[in-house]
Amino acid sequence: MPILDQGTTYGNLHAYRLYTRPTAKRLFGNYSFRKKSVPKHHENVQKMLHILAIHGALTTWGMAKSHLANDIVGIRVKEKEYRRLLVGRRERGKRTLGVLDVGLVVKDGKSKLRGESDLYRLSLHGILYCLDVLELTQKEIDTMALKYSDVLPWIFGRWDYLKSYIGDKVYQIRILANGMFLDNVQITKVSKFPIYEIMTYISVKYQNNYEQIEEKDLADQISFWFYTHLLIPTKLGSLSTSVDLKKWNKIFSGDNELKKWFFDFLDETIKFYQDRFTTIKYLKT
């Protein structure tokens, strides 16, 4: 995103799937250090990302202090390590990318507790990577949702509200983190709902944002996907959905702001296809 003081840029969901996710997995690991032994560099990066996932925005000192308590010497050593992990390093003429370069972390203002220091937090790509790789428990995801409610307001900002209607279905956001977008023609065989058309338009709407995107726009793209994905049926070719349709409608009837936001998007989607169909009709004149 083109906000200079955030220290990095990243693109839309396709950029996440085609660049950020595979790059991050290559550099920082494609499975969790909790699951089995990983290279030390992978473990260090993943532990830092886990700290940011659970605690939200922190300085490098705050990251180190979060698990070293009052061990001042240890904190200083760990803080230097976190700085290297953030910005990468150059060794023997070769530069190693940091998490800022890859777009998993962004700067989030300044802290003045110990002089003026940068605050860091997960980017939206970083949130998805954590959901994909770190084997977070549901409780940890709940905590991350609380810490990042302002970054992903239509989902994390309504997390408890959504859970009251659809329960554990909220954790389906991990499917998106796994790189599944369901914007290909095969989805027409899955459901009688026009999910393929909606998913395709989500991609079309943000197609010019592959290289960079405003955080708010990416949050919208993720959220459009999330609410549309809830319509994916449990049975192929069915009009039933993974979430009971009445529950799905109640989500919006209970939150007017959410309803206007999502239904305005649906109106936009309808207009897009109406215009396309009109153009097709011209071919017959």
Backbone as CSV, one residue per row, in Angstrom:
resi,resn,N_x,N_y,N_z,CA_x,CA_y,CA_z,C_x,C_y,C_z
1,MET,0.827,-1.194,0.000,0.000,0.000,0.000,0.861,1.243,0.000
2,PRO,0.424,2.295,-0.614,1.286,3.447,-0.853,1.333,4.431,0.300
3,ILE,1.515,3.939,1.530,1.659,4.820,2.685,3.097,4.680,3.155
4,LEU,3.900,5.707,2.903,5.340,5.584,3.044,5.776,5.197,4.439
5,ASP,5.125,5.730,5.476,5.612,5.482,6.832,5.285,4.075,7.329
6,GLN,4.609,3.260,6.524,4.359,1.882,6.943,5.500,0.945,6.558
7,GLY,6.459,1.459,5.802,7.695,0.722,5.601,7.655,-0.378,4.570
8,THR,6.542,-0.593,3.908,6.462,-1.673,2.930,5.264,-1.449,2.018
9,THR,5.205,-2.187,0.935,4.026,-2.198,0.073,3.618,-3.644,-0.165
10,TYR,2.354,-3.860,-0.402,1.892,-5.181,-0.805,0.601,-5.026,-1.585
11,GLY,0.206,-6.082,-2.289,-0.917,-5.995,-3.216,-2.139,-6.760,-2.761
12,ASN,-3.009,-7.041,-3.727,-4.312,-7.638,-3.458,-4.211,-9.123,-3.108
13,LEU,-5.350,-9.798,-3.064,-5.348,-11.203,-2.678,-4.601,-12.085,-3.669
14,HIS,-4.630,-11.718,-4.950,-3.875,-12.504,-5.920,-2.375,-12.324,-5.700
15,ALA,-1.964,-11.131,-5.297,-0.558,-10.917,-4.954,-0.183,-11.757,-3.739
16,TYR,-1.097,-11.866,-2.785,-0.852,-12.723,-1.631,-0.676,-14.167,-2.071
17,ARG,-1.578,-14.630,-2.926,-1.532,-16.034,-3.345,-0.315,-16.334,-4.224
18,LEU,0.013,-15.440,-5.140,1.053,-15.724,-6.124,2.449,-15.263,-5.710
19,TYR,2.540,-14.260,-4.801,3.855,-13.779,-4.402,4.094,-13.903,-2.899
20,THR,3.290,-13.209,-2.098,3.598,-13.127,-0.666,3.606,-14.501,-0.006
21,ARG,2.563,-15.275,-0.222,2.459,-16.571,0.449,3.605,-17.513,0.067
22,PRO,3.860,-17.738,-1.227,4.976,-18.637,-1.560,6.341,-18.088,-1.144
23,THR,6.516,-16.765,-1.231,7.797,-16.177,-0.825,8.005,-16.329,0.671
24,ALA,6.955,-16.026,1.444,7.053,-16.148,2.898,7.288,-17.601,3.311
25,LYS,6.647,-18.529,2.634,6.844,-19.938,2.974,8.264,-20.389,2.654
26,ARG,8.812,-19.880,1.564,10.182,-20.239,1.198,11.187,-19.657,2.187
27,LEU,10.967,-18.417,2.595,11.930,-17.727,3.459,11.736,-18.007,4.940
28,PHE,10.468,-18.192,5.347,10.172,-18.256,6.780,9.488,-19.554,7.208
29,GLY,9.236,-20.437,6.257,8.683,-21.737,6.610,7.273,-21.962,6.108
30,ASN,6.988,-23.182,5.668,5.639,-23.516,5.199,4.900,-24.420,6.181
31,TYR,5.491,-24.629,7.355,4.773,-25.285,8.444,5.303,-24.736,9.752
32,SER,4.533,-24.898,10.791,4.805,-24.243,12.066,5.947,-24.904,12.833
33,PHE,6.718,-24.075,13.540,7.750,-24.587,14.445,7.121,-25.414,15.564
34,ARG,5.814,-25.210,15.806,5.121,-25.992,16.834,4.873,-27.420,16.375
35,LYS,4.824,-27.582,15.048,4.451,-28.875,14.473,5.633,-29.828,14.420
36,LYS,6.768,-29.327,13.966,7.986,-30.127,13.929,9.182,-29.192,13.816
37,SER,10.344,-29.762,13.907,11.568,-28.975,13.896,11.714,-28.217,12.579
38,VAL,12.091,-26.939,12.679,12.288,-26.102,11.505,13.644,-25.410,11.633
39,PRO,14.186,-24.868,10.519,15.430,-24.105,10.626,15.292,-22.968,11.637
40,LYS,16.383,-22.631,12.301,16.338,-21.641,13.366,15.796,-20.302,12.890
41,HIS,16.161,-19.899,11.675,15.674,-18.621,11.143,14.158,-18.648,11.005
42,HIS,13.624,-19.750,10.505,12.173,-19.891,10.378,11.499,-19.797,11.745
43,GLU,12.082,-20.490,12.713,11.509,-20.480,14.055,11.508,-19.075,14.651
44,ASN,12.610,-18.360,14.477,12.708,-17.009,15.038,11.682,-16.066,14.420
45,VAL,11.542,-16.124,13.098,10.565,-15.262,12.423,9.151,-15.617,12.860
46,GLN,8.849,-16.907,12.885,7.500,-17.333,13.253,7.160,-16.944,14.693
47,LYS,8.132,-17.047,15.591,7.880,-16.645,16.976,7.621,-15.149,17.068
48,MET,8.349,-14.360,16.274,8.118,-12.915,16.263,6.726,-12.596,15.724
49,LEU,6.335,-13.266,14.644,5.001,-13.044,14.074,3.914,-13.471,15.061
50,HIS,4.170,-14.541,15.785,3.198,-15.002,16.781,3.024,-13.963,17.883
51,ILE,4.128,-13.353,18.302,4.052,-12.294,19.320,3.187,-11.147,18.820
52,LEU,3.396,-10.729,17.574,2.608,-9.630,17.017,1.147,-10.030,16.835
53,ALA,0.905,-11.298,16.507,-0.474,-11.774,16.345,-1.242,-11.691,17.659
54,ILE,-0.581,-12.021,18.752,-1.244,-12.094,20.055,-1.290,-10.743,20.762
55,HIS,-0.270,-9.925,20.564,-0.154,-8.671,21.310,-0.510,-7.428,20.497
56,GLY,-0.586,-7.534,19.192,-0.832,-6.346,18.382,0.435,-5.536,18.207
57,ALA,0.296,-4.237,17.972,1.436,-3.376,17.661,2.406,-3.270,18.835
58,LEU,3.692,-3.478,18.546,4.749,-3.400,19.554,6.013,-2.811,18.941
59,THR,6.854,-2.228,19.763,8.211,-1.885,19.348,9.048,-3.157,19.396
60,THR,10.255,-3.110,18.844,11.135,-4.273,18.946,11.460,-4.583,20.411
61,TRP,11.579,-3.522,21.217,11.799,-3.723,22.655,10.590,-4.413,23.284
62,GLY,9.400,-3.975,22.899,8.187,-4.579,23.427,8.050,-6.039,23.026
63,MET,8.455,-6.374,21.781,8.423,-7.775,21.340,9.310,-8.628,22.229
64,ALA,10.540,-8.136,22.465,11.489,-8.899,23.281,11.012,-9.011,24.720
65,LYS,10.495,-7.921,25.260,10.067,-7.907,26.660,8.838,-8.785,26.889
66,SER,8.059,-9.039,25.844,6.820,-9.809,25.997,7.068,-11.228,26.490
67,HIS,8.277,-11.749,26.259,8.550,-13.111,26.723,9.848,-13.226,27.506
68,LEU,10.519,-12.085,27.752,11.751,-12.119,28.554,11.629,-11.327,29.846
69,ALA,10.430,-10.826,30.117,10.139,-10.121,31.378,11.171,-9.043,31.665
70,ASN,11.894,-9.159,32.773,12.818,-8.103,33.210,14.290,-8.455,32.979
71,ASP,14.546,-9.403,32.089,15.922,-9.765,31.749,16.468,-8.734,30.754
72,ILE,17.001,-7.625,31.257,17.404,-6.494,30.415,18.440,-6.898,29.377
73,VAL,19.446,-7.668,29.800,20.488,-8.097,28.860,19.880,-8.957,27.754
74,GLY,19.035,-9.898,28.151,18.379,-10.770,27.174,17.478,-9.993,26.231
75,ILE,16.767,-9.004,26.760,15.877,-8.187,25.947,16.676,-7.437,24.884
76,ARG,17.820,-6.878,25.265,18.637,-6.122,24.307,19.136,-7.014,23.177
77,VAL,19.544,-8.232,23.539,20.024,-9.178,22.530,18.885,-9.555,21.580
78,LYS,17.724,-9.848,22.160,16.581,-10.262,21.345,16.071,-9.113,20.495
79,GLU,16.128,-7.897,21.025,15.672,-6.737,20.264,16.502,-6.567,18.996
80,LYS,17.812,-6.729,19.103,18.679,-6.630,17.917,18.326,-7.699,16.899
81,GLU,18.008,-8.885,17.374,17.613,-9.970,16.479,16.325,-9.623,15.744
82,TYR,15.340,-9.089,16.472,14.074,-8.730,15.845,14.260,-7.638,14.800
83,ARG,15.167,-6.711,15.059,15.439,-5.666,14.069,15.970,-6.274,12.784
84,ARG,16.863,-7.249,12.917,17.407,-7.910,11.719,16.318,-8.688,10.989
85,LEU,15.437,-9.332,11.739,14.360,-10.092,11.106,13.400,-9.174,10.359
86,LEU,13.207,-7.983,10.885,12.301,-7.030,10.244,12.862,-6.494,8.937
87,VAL,14.108,-6.080,8.949,14.681,-5.383,7.777,15.603,-6.260,6.952
88,GLY,15.869,-7.493,7.378,16.784,-8.354,6.644,18.227,-7.998,6.954
89,ARG,19.124,-8.597,6.234,20.539,-8.297,6.451,21.330,-8.619,5.192
90,ARG,22.533,-8.068,5.126,23.428,-8.341,4.008,24.656,-9.074,4.540
91,GLU,24.932,-10.222,3.943,26.064,-11.021,4.373,26.755,-11.621,3.155
92,ARG,28.061,-11.372,3.041,28.859,-11.861,1.917,28.273,-11.410,0.586
93,GLY,27.853,-10.153,0.564,27.323,-9.571,-0.666,25.927,-10.014,-1.033
94,LYS,25.294,-10.820,-0.193,23.946,-11.314,-0.478,22.974,-10.768,0.554
95,ARG,21.867,-10.230,0.072,20.888,-9.650,0.995,19.771,-10.632,1.284
96,THR,19.465,-10.770,2.564,18.347,-11.604,2.994,17.144,-10.708,3.255
97,LEU,16.001,-11.049,2.668,14.801,-10.238,2.842,14.269,-10.357,4.258
98,GLY,13.777,-9.234,4.795,13.123,-9.233,6.085,11.616,-9.304,5.920
99,VAL,10.908,-9.412,7.031,9.449,-9.529,6.952,8.805,-8.233,6.447
100,LEU,9.468,-7.099,6.636,8.966,-5.849,6.066,9.048,-5.879,4.544
101,ASP,10.153,-6.412,4.006,10.323,-6.504,2.556,9.243,-7.375,1.928
102,VAL,8.929,-8.481,2.578,7.957,-9.424,2.034,6.530,-8.908,2.208
103,GLY,6.323,-8.029,3.183,5.004,-7.434,3.382,4.171,-8.095,4.457
104,LEU,4.815,-8.863,5.343,4.069,-9.508,6.431,3.850,-8.581,7.619
105,VAL,4.694,-7.566,7.728,4.636,-6.628,8.846,4.693,-5.214,8.307
106,VAL,4.011,-4.289,8.974,4.058,-2.870,8.622,4.355,-2.051,9.873
107,LYS,4.867,-0.856,9.644,5.022,0.091,10.742,3.657,0.677,11.078
108,ASP,3.439,0.943,12.355,2.129,1.415,12.800,2.288,2.567,13.786
109,GLY,2.998,3.613,13.335,3.159,4.786,14.177,4.379,4.699,15.071
110,LYS,4.395,5.528,16.106,5.542,5.643,16.990,5.139,5.441,18.445
111,SER,6.081,4.920,19.215,5.950,4.854,20.671,6.997,5.781,21.274
112,LYS,6.642,6.475,22.342,7.582,7.391,23.000,7.899,6.951,24.421
113,LEU,7.633,5.683,24.724,7.873,5.180,26.070,9.365,5.116,26.391
114,ARG,10.177,4.725,25.414,11.632,4.650,25.598,12.304,5.451,24.484
115,GLY,12.020,6.747,24.443,12.439,7.523,23.295,11.468,7.248,22.163
116,GLU,11.707,7.807,21.015,10.785,7.582,19.897,11.185,6.319,19.141
117,SER,10.306,5.358,19.113,10.583,4.076,18.455,9.414,3.690,17.560
118,ASP,9.716,2.997,16.461,8.671,2.529,15.562,7.861,1.418,16.215
119,LEU,6.559,1.467,15.998,5.679,0.367,16.358,5.464,-0.511,15.129
120,TYR,5.403,-1.818,15.338,5.200,-2.755,14.238,3.994,-3.641,14.547
121,ARG,3.293,-4.015,13.499,2.184,-4.955,13.629,2.100,-5.794,12.361
122,LEU,1.267,-6.816,12.390,1.045,-7.626,11.204,0.325,-6.810,10.137
123,SER,0.701,-7.009,8.887,-0.109,-6.518,7.778,-1.257,-7.503,7.565
124,LEU,-2.157,-7.187,6.661,-3.214,-8.142,6.336,-2.633,-9.409,5.718
125,HIS,-1.590,-9.264,4.910,-0.906,-10.454,4.395,-0.284,-11.240,5.539
126,GLY,0.259,-10.528,6.521,0.851,-11.194,7.676,-0.179,-11.954,8.494
127,ILE,-1.363,-11.370,8.631,-2.453,-12.050,9.332,-2.797,-13.354,8.621
128,LEU,-2.904,-13.296,7.291,-3.235,-14.494,6.515,-2.136,-15.546,6.637
129,TYR,-0.875,-15.112,6.577,0.240,-16.066,6.718,0.195,-16.747,8.084
130,CYS,-0.071,-15.982,9.134,-0.165,-16.567,10.473,-1.298,-17.580,10.551
131,LEU,-2.429,-17.262,9.967,-3.561,-18.184,9.952,-3.232,-19.449,9.166
132,ASP,-2.420,-19.299,8.139,-2.086,-20.409,7.262,-1.036,-21.329,7.875
133,VAL,-0.016,-20.760,8.527,1.179,-21.525,8.878,1.347,-21.794,10.372
134,LEU,0.956,-20.869,11.224,1.381,-20.935,12.621,0.586,-21.886,13.510
135,GLU,-0.401,-22.579,12.951,-1.186,-23.525,13.755,-1.801,-22.839,14.974
136,LEU,-2.380,-21.656,14.759,-3.002,-20.922,15.852,-4.232,-21.674,16.354
137,THR,-4.414,-21.677,17.650,-5.630,-22.245,18.215,-6.789,-21.280,17.979
138,GLN,-7.992,-21.753,18.170,-9.149,-20.868,18.031,-9.078,-19.731,19.040
139,LYS,-8.616,-20.027,20.245,-8.480,-18.982,21.262,-7.475,-17.930,20.818
140,GLU,-6.390,-18.355,20.193,-5.388,-17.405,19.704,-5.930,-16.570,18.550
141,ILE,-6.720,-17.197,17.699,-7.343,-16.435,16.611,-8.319,-15.411,17.173
142,ASP,-9.047,-15.801,18.215,-9.950,-14.857,18.887,-9.171,-13.658,19.424
143,THR,-8.018,-13.917,20.007,-7.185,-12.839,20.545,-6.670,-11.953,19.422
144,MET,-6.229,-12.565,18.333,-5.751,-11.791,17.194,-6.875,-10.934,16.617
145,ALA,-8.075,-11.482,16.558,-9.215,-10.713,16.059,-9.445,-9.471,16.910
146,LEU,-9.296,-9.608,18.217,-9.458,-8.468,19.119,-8.377,-7.425,18.868
147,LYS,-7.139,-7.863,18.731,-6.024,-6.940,18.552,-6.050,-6.246,17.190
148,TYR,-6.638,-6.906,16.199,-6.633,-6.361,14.839,-8.044,-6.020,14.345
149,SER,-8.911,-5.702,15.287,-10.301,-5.398,14.925,-10.412,-4.152,14.050
150,ASP,-9.488,-3.190,14.227,-9.547,-1.974,13.420,-8.893,-2.153,12.057
151,VAL,-8.087,-3.203,11.905,-7.419,-3.472,10.628,-8.350,-4.237,9.691
152,LEU,-9.162,-5.128,10.247,-10.123,-5.916,9.471,-11.509,-5.745,10.101
153,PRO,-12.071,-4.529,9.998,-13.259,-4.189,10.797,-14.514,-4.981,10.449
154,TRP,-14.686,-5.367,9.192,-15.926,-6.053,8.812,-15.942,-7.511,9.257
155,ILE,-14.785,-8.043,9.632,-14.710,-9.418,10.136,-14.227,-9.417,11.588
156,PHE,-12.987,-9.037,11.827,-12.456,-9.037,13.190,-13.170,-8.021,14.074
157,GLY,-13.603,-6.916,13.480,-14.311,-5.905,14.253,-15.695,-6.348,14.688
158,ARG,-16.172,-7.466,14.113,-17.495,-8.015,14.457,-17.381,-9.488,14.847
159,TRP,-16.230,-9.870,15.334,-15.915,-11.279,15.572,-16.900,-11.948,16.523
160,ASP,-17.087,-11.382,17.701,-18.001,-11.987,18.664,-19.438,-11.964,18.148
161,TYR,-19.786,-10.887,17.457,-21.119,-10.786,16.862,-21.326,-11.910,15.846
162,LEU,-20.342,-12.146,14.991,-20.443,-13.199,13.982,-20.515,-14.575,14.638
163,LYS,-19.718,-14.776,15.673,-19.724,-16.077,16.352,-21.079,-16.366,16.985
164,SER,-21.778,-15.315,17.383,-23.091,-15.523,17.993,-24.102,-16.053,16.981
165,TYR,-23.843,-15.828,15.688,-24.750,-16.314,14.638,-24.252,-17.597,13.983
166,ILE,-22.954,-17.670,13.686,-22.461,-18.783,12.877,-21.424,-19.643,13.593
167,GLY,-21.142,-19.339,14.847,-20.258,-20.183,15.634,-18.870,-20.345,15.024
168,ASP,-18.403,-21.593,14.958,-17.046,-21.870,14.497,-16.850,-21.636,13.005
169,LYS,-17.910,-21.346,12.282,-17.775,-21.044,10.848,-16.916,-19.804,10.620
170,VAL,-16.750,-18.961,11.653,-15.902,-17.780,11.489,-14.471,-18.181,11.124
171,TYR,-14.054,-19.357,11.573,-12.674,-19.779,11.337,-12.442,-20.232,9.896
172,GLN,-13.498,-20.167,9.076,-13.329,-20.469,7.654,-12.420,-19.455,6.959
173,ILE,-12.117,-18.361,7.621,-11.170,-17.409,7.047,-9.820,-18.075,6.808
174,ARG,-9.548,-19.184,7.500,-8.302,-19.908,7.272,-8.247,-20.509,5.872
175,ILE,-9.400,-20.758,5.270,-9.427,-21.277,3.898,-8.845,-20.248,2.945
176,LEU,-9.190,-18.984,3.155,-8.615,-17.905,2.344,-7.115,-17.823,2.576
177,ALA,-6.689,-17.930,3.817,-5.268,-17.874,4.143,-4.497,-18.996,3.472
178,ASN,-5.171,-20.109,3.193,-4.537,-21.244,2.520,-4.400,-21.033,1.019
179,GLY,-4.868,-19.891,0.521,-4.722,-19.582,-0.892,-5.898,-19.977,-1.753
180,MET,-7.022,-20.286,-1.132,-8.214,-20.699,-1.882,-9.090,-19.484,-2.151
181,PHE,-9.340,-19.219,-3.432,-10.166,-18.056,-3.759,-11.470,-18.442,-4.457
182,LEU,-11.528,-19.634,-5.026,-12.773,-20.126,-5.623,-13.329,-19.175,-6.682
183,ASP,-12.436,-18.578,-7.477,-12.884,-17.662,-8.527,-12.677,-18.292,-9.906
184,ASN,-12.792,-19.621,-9.987,-12.679,-20.288,-11.282,-14.008,-20.930,-11.643
185,VAL,-14.121,-21.316,-12.892,-15.413,-21.749,-13.426,-15.919,-23.032,-12.768
186,GLN,-15.036,-23.813,-12.152,-15.459,-25.065,-11.544,-16.463,-24.859,-10.413
187,ILE,-16.459,-23.660,-9.849,-17.378,-23.405,-8.745,-18.835,-23.436,-9.193
188,THR,-19.082,-23.286,-10.505,-20.461,-23.350,-11.009,-21.060,-24.740,-10.785
189,LYS,-20.202,-25.746,-10.630,-20.686,-27.101,-10.368,-20.978,-27.317,-8.890
190,VAL,-20.521,-26.409,-8.067,-20.639,-26.570,-6.627,-21.971,-26.085,-6.096
191,SER,-22.464,-24.967,-6.650,-23.658,-24.354,-6.079,-24.540,-23.738,-7.149
192,LYS,-25.845,-23.714,-6.869,-26.788,-23.029,-7.748,-26.825,-21.537,-7.459
193,PHE,-26.247,-21.138,-6.334,-26.094,-19.711,-6.072,-25.026,-19.146,-7.011
194,PRO,-25.113,-17.872,-7.366,-24.125,-17.271,-8.274,-22.814,-16.917,-7.563
195,ILE,-22.267,-17.896,-6.843,-21.045,-17.642,-6.080,-19.869,-17.389,-7.008
196,TYR,-19.807,-18.152,-8.098,-18.721,-17.953,-9.061,-18.727,-16.530,-9.588
197,GLU,-19.904,-16.029,-9.929,-19.997,-14.681,-10.481,-19.553,-13.628,-9.457
198,ILE,-19.968,-13.823,-8.210,-19.585,-12.856,-7.177,-18.080,-12.924,-6.915
199,MET,-17.543,-14.143,-6.772,-16.119,-14.301,-6.527,-15.295,-13.718,-7.676
200,THR,-15.772,-13.937,-8.897,-15.063,-13.399,-10.057,-15.054,-11.879,-10.028
201,TYR,-16.184,-11.294,-9.662,-16.227,-9.834,-9.618,-15.318,-9.288,-8.518
202,ILE,-15.188,-10.007,-7.407,-14.255,-9.575,-6.364,-12.855,-9.450,-6.953
203,SER,-12.470,-10.417,-7.791,-11.161,-10.353,-8.436,-11.078,-9.208,-9.427
204,VAL,-12.150,-9.028,-10.213,-12.176,-7.960,-11.226,-12.085,-6.587,-10.554
205,LYS,-12.803,-6.421,-9.478,-12.863,-5.124,-8.791,-11.482,-4.642,-8.359
206,TYR,-10.620,-5.589,-7.969,-9.306,-5.212,-7.443,-8.161,-5.646,-8.370
207,GLN,-8.467,-5.888,-9.638,-7.464,-6.434,-10.543,-6.287,-5.478,-10.789
208,ASN,-6.497,-4.184,-10.614,-5.420,-3.218,-10.852,-4.557,-2.981,-9.608
209,ASN,-4.824,-3.732,-8.573,-4.107,-3.525,-7.311,-3.154,-4.667,-6.990
210,TYR,-2.601,-5.291,-8.015,-1.703,-6.420,-7.771,-0.426,-5.969,-7.071
211,GLU,0.132,-4.848,-7.491,1.407,-4.404,-6.936,1.247,-3.637,-5.631
212,GLN,0.195,-2.878,-5.499,-0.038,-2.185,-4.241,-1.518,-1.883,-4.070
213,ILE,-1.933,-1.839,-2.816,-3.341,-1.622,-2.512,-3.442,-0.918,-1.165
214,GLU,-4.415,-0.047,-1.031,-4.686,0.572,0.260,-5.168,-0.507,1.231
215,GLU,-4.735,-0.412,2.467,-5.106,-1.423,3.459,-6.617,-1.554,3.598
216,LYS,-7.330,-0.444,3.554,-8.783,-0.490,3.675,-9.394,-1.286,2.525
217,ASP,-8.850,-1.096,1.300,-9.391,-1.806,0.140,-9.113,-3.304,0.241
218,LEU,-7.926,-3.668,0.713,-7.630,-5.091,0.872,-8.508,-5.697,1.963
219,ALA,-8.753,-4.947,3.030,-9.649,-5.433,4.082,-11.045,-5.673,3.517
220,ASP,-11.495,-4.783,2.628,-12.790,-4.972,1.979,-12.776,-6.217,1.096
221,GLN,-11.707,-6.397,0.310,-11.637,-7.559,-0.569,-11.690,-8.859,0.230
222,ILE,-10.928,-8.919,1.308,-10.953,-10.100,2.171,-12.347,-10.318,2.748
223,SER,-12.986,-9.245,3.143,-14.298,-9.347,3.795,-15.385,-9.732,2.800
224,PHE,-15.335,-9.205,1.576,-16.288,-9.621,0.546,-16.163,-11.128,0.313
225,TRP,-14.921,-11.594,0.241,-14.693,-13.032,0.063,-15.293,-13.811,1.228
226,PHE,-15.053,-13.356,2.442,-15.489,-14.078,3.632,-17.006,-14.274,3.643
227,TYR,-17.757,-13.202,3.432,-19.218,-13.301,3.502,-19.794,-14.067,2.323
228,THR,-19.127,-13.982,1.165,-19.577,-14.766,0.016,-19.274,-16.243,0.227
229,HIS,-18.117,-16.539,0.798,-17.725,-17.933,1.013,-18.681,-18.655,1.951
230,LEU,-19.320,-17.930,2.836,-20.287,-18.565,3.738,-21.454,-19.189,2.974
231,LEU,-21.615,-18.795,1.713,-22.696,-19.340,0.891,-22.309,-20.636,0.183
232,ILE,-21.041,-21.031,0.287,-20.619,-22.286,-0.327,-21.403,-23.424,0.310
233,PRO,-22.063,-24.259,-0.500,-22.926,-25.308,0.071,-22.143,-26.474,0.661
234,THR,-22.797,-27.168,1.551,-22.196,-28.367,2.122,-22.377,-29.552,1.170
235,LYS,-23.351,-29.456,0.251,-23.585,-30.507,-0.732,-23.472,-29.911,-2.131
236,LEU,-22.823,-30.644,-3.031,-22.620,-30.148,-4.379,-23.949,-29.925,-5.090
237,GLY,-24.048,-28.798,-5.793,-25.234,-28.498,-6.578,-26.458,-28.180,-5.754
238,SER,-26.265,-27.876,-4.495,-27.385,-27.657,-3.587,-27.666,-26.182,-3.394
239,LEU,-28.885,-25.875,-2.974,-29.225,-24.510,-2.584,-29.016,-24.299,-1.092
240,SER,-28.643,-25.375,-0.395,-28.259,-25.207,1.009,-26.869,-24.592,1.036
241,THR,-26.492,-24.009,2.159,-25.182,-23.373,2.268,-24.441,-23.923,3.468
242,SER,-23.143,-23.591,3.554,-22.372,-24.047,4.710,-22.906,-23.416,5.985
243,VAL,-23.491,-22.233,5.847,-24.184,-21.568,6.947,-25.650,-21.483,6.563
244,ASP,-26.533,-21.860,7.474,-27.965,-21.768,7.198,-28.309,-20.391,6.640
245,LEU,-29.066,-20.368,5.549,-29.352,-19.110,4.859,-30.068,-18.111,5.766
246,LYS,-30.897,-18.612,6.654,-31.577,-17.711,7.587,-30.568,-17.048,8.522
247,LYS,-29.581,-17.833,8.965,-28.534,-17.267,9.820,-27.718,-16.243,9.044
248,TRP,-27.431,-16.559,7.773,-26.659,-15.650,6.930,-27.383,-14.311,6.795
249,ASN,-28.679,-14.365,6.551,-29.465,-13.135,6.430,-29.555,-12.388,7.751
250,LYS,-29.617,-13.128,8.852,-29.713,-12.477,10.162,-28.442,-11.707,10.504
251,ILE,-27.300,-12.167,9.981,-26.055,-11.435,10.208,-26.223,-9.986,9.767
252,PHE,-26.849,-9.803,8.615,-27.004,-8.463,8.047,-28.202,-7.720,8.627
253,SER,-29.252,-8.454,8.940,-30.424,-7.780,9.505,-30.137,-7.247,10.907
254,GLY,-29.143,-7.808,11.574,-28.799,-7.356,12.915,-27.750,-6.269,12.963
255,ASP,-27.245,-5.850,11.792,-26.190,-4.837,11.738,-26.401,-4.005,10.471
256,ASN,-27.056,-2.874,10.607,-27.403,-2.065,9.443,-26.188,-1.551,8.682
257,GLU,-25.128,-1.224,9.413,-23.918,-0.727,8.758,-23.286,-1.822,7.900
258,LEU,-23.219,-3.030,8.462,-22.681,-4.167,7.728,-23.558,-4.481,6.510
259,LYS,-24.870,-4.429,6.702,-25.796,-4.726,5.611,-25.620,-3.741,4.458
260,LYS,-25.534,-2.454,4.764,-25.368,-1.460,3.704,-24.058,-1.675,2.959
261,TRP,-22.993,-1.933,3.716,-21.676,-2.144,3.101,-21.710,-3.329,2.145
262,PHE,-22.238,-4.477,2.572,-22.204,-5.678,1.729,-23.240,-5.622,0.614
263,PHE,-24.416,-5.112,0.898,-25.450,-5.061,-0.131,-25.137,-4.009,-1.196
264,ASP,-24.439,-2.944,-0.827,-23.959,-1.994,-1.839,-22.990,-2.695,-2.791
265,PHE,-22.165,-3.573,-2.233,-21.249,-4.356,-3.068,-22.029,-5.280,-3.997
266,LEU,-23.075,-5.928,-3.489,-23.887,-6.799,-4.344,-24.554,-5.999,-5.463
267,ASP,-25.024,-4.794,-5.152,-25.611,-3.931,-6.191,-24.568,-3.582,-7.253
268,GLU,-23.361,-3.339,-6.811,-22.256,-3.037,-7.726,-21.967,-4.247,-8.625
269,THR,-22.027,-5.425,-8.026,-21.804,-6.657,-8.782,-22.883,-6.846,-9.837
270,ILE,-24.143,-6.620,-9.455,-25.266,-6.755,-10.386,-25.105,-5.796,-11.564
271,LYS,-24.744,-4.558,-11.271,-24.569,-3.564,-12.335,-23.454,-3.974,-13.296
272,PHE,-22.374,-4.518,-12.745,-21.260,-4.960,-13.589,-21.737,-5.988,-14.604
273,TYR,-22.496,-6.989,-14.149,-22.949,-8.038,-15.054,-24.044,-7.544,-15.993
274,GLN,-24.896,-6.670,-15.510,-25.914,-6.104,-16.405,-25.260,-5.356,-17.561
275,ASP,-24.237,-4.574,-17.257,-23.524,-3.848,-18.308,-22.853,-4.807,-19.277
276,ARG,-22.287,-5.897,-18.742,-21.636,-6.874,-19.615,-22.652,-7.581,-20.507
277,PHE,-23.809,-7.911,-19.942,-24.844,-8.581,-20.732,-25.374,-7.661,-21.830
278,THR,-25.494,-6.382,-21.515,-25.930,-5.422,-22.518,-24.959,-5.371,-23.681
279,THR,-23.666,-5.412,-23.353,-22.648,-5.409,-24.393,-22.727,-6.667,-25.252
280,ILE,-22.993,-7.801,-24.624,-23.125,-9.054,-25.387,-24.310,-8.972,-26.341
281,LYS,-25.411,-8.371,-25.900,-26.605,-8.243,-26.746,-26.329,-7.437,-28.002
282,TYR,-25.421,-6.469,-27.880,-25.075,-5.655,-29.039,-24.462,-6.474,-30.162
283,LEU,-23.880,-7.628,-29.817,-23.272,-8.458,-30.819,-24.299,-9.036,-31.776
284,LYS,-25.572,-9.073,-31.343,-26.641,-9.648,-32.166,-27.356,-8.614,-33.026
285,THR,-26.982,-7.337,-32.831,-27.684,-6.302,-33.605,-27.004,-6.066,-34.940
